[in-house]
Amino acid sequence: MLPEVISTDRLTLPLWDARDVAAIRGEIPRSPHWHPDFPRQDDADAATMWHEGDMWGPRSIVRGQTVLGSIGFFGPPTAAVDGVQETEVGFGLVEEARGWGFATEALCACVTAAEAQGVRLRASVEPTNKESLRVLAKAGLTTLRGANDDGHLVFARPFQQAARRLEFAIRPTTEADWERVRAFRIENAEEHPISYGATVEAVREFDEEAWRMRARRGEQPDSVSIVAVESGTGRWIGMMHGLAEDEDGSTPVLAGVYVSKLFRGRGYGVADALLAPVLDWATGRASEIRLWVFEGSQPARRFYGRHGFVDTGRTKPLTLDPSLGNLREMRRRF
Ligand SMILES: CC(C)(COP(=O)(O)OP(=O)(O)OC[C@H]1O[C@@H](n2cnc3c(N)ncnc32)[C@H](O)[C@@H]1OP(=O)(O)O)[C@@H](O)C(=O)NCCC(=O)NCCS
């Protein structure tokens, strides 16, 4: 199932409900949260395709409280000629919201959400619409299929067929891995500093001993450190570690949870495979394990929720940048 609300660093993309659609059709008053130029004609057209309960329908693009446009799938996926499930995606923003990268950010999140369900996306665009062509390219919709009956170019995103074929192994890290750990954590901090809890500049400052200490966690009884390595290429694609205690208490804590962007999604199973040995390690030492997750990281919160972690209601500010929001504590009992 697609999430009801897809979220990105700056935006939320809630699915339209019957009230949204009635308001867009002009049957009930405008929402006070709409940008003055919303809805545009494209949004009104999308409203004609809406069906109650269809998760593959249109969504608002919301920044803060304000609806700036819409993005959505044109209905549930169907099998394409090569047997891959596929649907079309469309998007539009009010003029004032263009040029900030919002369309790319929203589309990338929709691509991730669709591919997590094993669904490939295509989109059609007027050949003269340079901005949209750029957005499609940045979101990886790069395979030109040709033109449709309206003369629009149709692009599809090459499907990560690898999802079904990905072969990887998991193993504990050893001190000898320290340089690989460094390289992987720099990638982690570059792409998602919030999850690593440090900026890439700070991470680059760690000295050799700091990395050796992290790599050794896989060899010591009071910690665990697991890496996922792609078979064949030897590429590192995910890491997680567990510590017996931290400054917040003496129950085991899960941390350093990161899977490379290309290998996220339940279809790959990388995150699941990494978590299992950390849970095994913790089960042997305590009756529960805890973690801190950024409140805005929906994929991580869903992942933990699926594995039995429950929000305890405890929060603390994100040290990296408190203005972004809080960390929330989650616990899982054994
Ligand atoms: C946390 C992480 C390891 C989970 O791995 P994953 O492969 O994404 O995990 P899954 O696909 O099993 O679960 C992610 C869930 O989020 C959903 N999701 C993906 N993108 C989403 C988005 N933009 N908005 C809302 N949900 C989203 C997926 O559909 C999936 O939910 P589902 O299982 O109900 O379909 C991975 O997302 C990651 O490395 N993120 C960046 C680092 C991070 O946030 N670490 C956690 C720090 S506490």
The ligand as an SDF file (V2000), in Angstrom:
LIG
                    3D

 48 50  0  0  0  0  0  0  0  0999 V2000
   15.5420    3.8580    7.4140 C   0  0  0  0  0  0  0  0  0  0  0  0
   15.9170    2.9610    6.2230 C   0  0  0  0  0  0  0  0  0  0  0  0
   17.1260    2.1330    6.5720 C   0  0  0  0  0  0  0  0  0  0  0  0
   14.7350    1.9940    5.9880 C   0  0  0  0  0  0  0  0  0  0  0  0
   15.0470    1.2010    4.8820 O   0  0  0  0  0  0  0  0  0  0  0  0
   14.0050    1.0780    3.6630 P   0  0  0  0  0  0  0  0  0  0  0  0
   14.6000    0.1220    2.7130 O   0  0  0  0  0  0  0  0  0  0  0  0
   13.6310    2.4410    3.2100 O   0  0  0  0  0  0  0  0  0  0  0  0
   12.8000    0.3850    4.4660 O   0  0  0  0  0  0  0  0  0  0  0  0
   11.3810   -0.1250    3.9590 P   0  0  0  0  0  0  0  0  0  0  0  0
   11.2140    0.0780    2.4950 O   0  0  0  0  0  0  0  0  0  0  0  0
   11.2210   -1.5040    4.4950 O   0  0  0  0  0  0  0  0  0  0  0  0
   10.4140    0.8320    4.7770 O   0  0  0  0  0  0  0  0  0  0  0  0
   10.2580    2.1950    4.4370 C   0  0  0  0  0  0  0  0  0  0  0  0
    8.7930    2.5640    4.4270 C   0  0  0  0  0  0  0  0  0  0  0  0
    8.6500    3.9610    4.1460 O   0  0  0  0  0  0  0  0  0  0  0  0
    7.8090    4.1490    3.0050 C   0  0  0  0  0  0  0  0  0  0  0  0
    8.3030    5.3400    2.3250 N   0  0  0  0  0  0  0  0  0  0  0  0
    9.3300    5.4370    1.4430 C   0  0  0  0  0  0  0  0  0  0  0  0
    9.4640    6.7130    1.0640 N   0  0  0  0  0  0  0  0  0  0  0  0
    8.5110    7.4240    1.7350 C   0  0  0  0  0  0  0  0  0  0  0  0
    8.1530    8.7950    1.7940 C   0  0  0  0  0  0  0  0  0  0  0  0
    8.8100    9.6930    1.0770 N   0  0  0  0  0  0  0  0  0  0  0  0
    7.1400    9.1620    2.6240 N   0  0  0  0  0  0  0  0  0  0  0  0
    6.4650    8.2610    3.3710 C   0  0  0  0  0  0  0  0  0  0  0  0
    6.7760    6.9430    3.3500 N   0  0  0  0  0  0  0  0  0  0  0  0
    7.7780    6.5530    2.5460 C   0  0  0  0  0  0  0  0  0  0  0  0
    7.9350    2.8610    2.2120 C   0  0  0  0  0  0  0  0  0  0  0  0
    6.8110    2.6650    1.3830 O   0  0  0  0  0  0  0  0  0  0  0  0
    7.9920    1.8500    3.3600 C   0  0  0  0  0  0  0  0  0  0  0  0
    6.7080    1.7000    3.9460 O   0  0  0  0  0  0  0  0  0  0  0  0
    5.8810    0.3510    3.7390 P   0  0  0  0  0  0  0  0  0  0  0  0
    6.7630   -0.7550    4.2680 O   0  0  0  0  0  0  0  0  0  0  0  0
    4.6670    0.5650    4.5630 O   0  0  0  0  0  0  0  0  0  0  0  0
    5.6400    0.2530    2.2670 O   0  0  0  0  0  0  0  0  0  0  0  0
   16.1900    3.7670    4.9320 C   0  0  0  0  0  0  0  0  0  0  0  0
   15.0050    4.4240    4.5190 O   0  0  0  0  0  0  0  0  0  0  0  0
   17.2840    4.8040    5.0720 C   0  0  0  0  0  0  0  0  0  0  0  0
   18.4600    4.4790    5.0310 O   0  0  0  0  0  0  0  0  0  0  0  0
   16.9070    6.0940    5.2350 N   0  0  0  0  0  0  0  0  0  0  0  0
   17.8630    7.1780    5.3870 C   0  0  0  0  0  0  0  0  0  0  0  0
   18.5270    7.1490    6.7270 C   0  0  0  0  0  0  0  0  0  0  0  0
   17.5620    7.1880    7.8990 C   0  0  0  0  0  0  0  0  0  0  0  0
   16.5400    7.8480    7.8900 O   0  0  0  0  0  0  0  0  0  0  0  0
   17.9290    6.4290    8.9410 N   0  0  0  0  0  0  0  0  0  0  0  0
   17.1510    6.3130   10.1460 C   0  0  0  0  0  0  0  0  0  0  0  0
   17.7360    7.1490   11.2170 C   0  0  0  0  0  0  0  0  0  0  0  0
   16.9000    6.9290   12.7770 S   0  0  0  0  0  0  0  0  0  0  0  0
  1  2  1  0
  2  3  1  0
  2  4  1  0
  2 36  1  0
  4  5  1  0
  5  6  1  0
  6  7  2  0
  6  8  1  0
  6  9  1  0
  9 10  1  0
 10 11  2  0
 10 12  1  0
 10 13  1  0
 13 14  1  0
 14 15  1  0
 15 16  1  0
 15 30  1  0
 16 17  1  0
 17 18  1  0
 17 28  1  0
 18 19  1  0
 18 27  1  0
 19 20  2  0
 20 21  1  0
 21 22  1  0
 21 27  2  0
 22 23  1  0
 22 24  2  0
 24 25  1  0
 25 26  2  0
 26 27  1  0
 28 29  1  0
 28 30  1  0
 30 31  1  0
 31 32  1  0
 32 33  2  0
 32 34  1  0
 32 35  1  0
 36 37  1  0
 36 38  1  0
 38 39  2  0
 38 40  1  0
 40 41  1  0
 41 42  1  0
 42 43  1  0
 43 44  2  0
 43 45  1  0
 45 46  1  0
 46 47  1  0
 47 48  1  0
M  END
$$$$
